[in-house]
Amino acid sequence: MKRNAFVMQLKPGHEAEYKRRHDQIWPELKDELRKAGVSDYSIYLDPKTLRLFAFQYLADDATDSQLASKAIVRKWWNSMVDLMDTNPDNSPACDPLTEMFHMD
């Protein structure tokens, strides 16, 4: 199991809507993430900077790199484009984080 962390940027004034949409995340999207080997996925908000910190576990044989080709993932990205910084393909603009310390 691998640990994966990254940050994203929320647009000002969209905190409540971002939370609401994730509280109602589509079951078929969760299923697709699980099939790709993603588990224990959490997103935290820094209210001072509106930076979103995401953490997830990836199975050793995870296929998360193929998620962008899944219709349900692209539909989710398209639904979130008004709330956060995105790439030209509407995927979230993510900055990977380097693990500097871990304690079991």
ABEGO torsion letter per residue (X at the ends): XBBBBBBBBBBBGAAAAAAAAAAABBAAAAAAAAAAGBBGBBBBBBAAAGBBBBBBBBBAABAAAAAAABAAAAAAAAAAAAABBBBAAGBBBBBBBBBABBBX
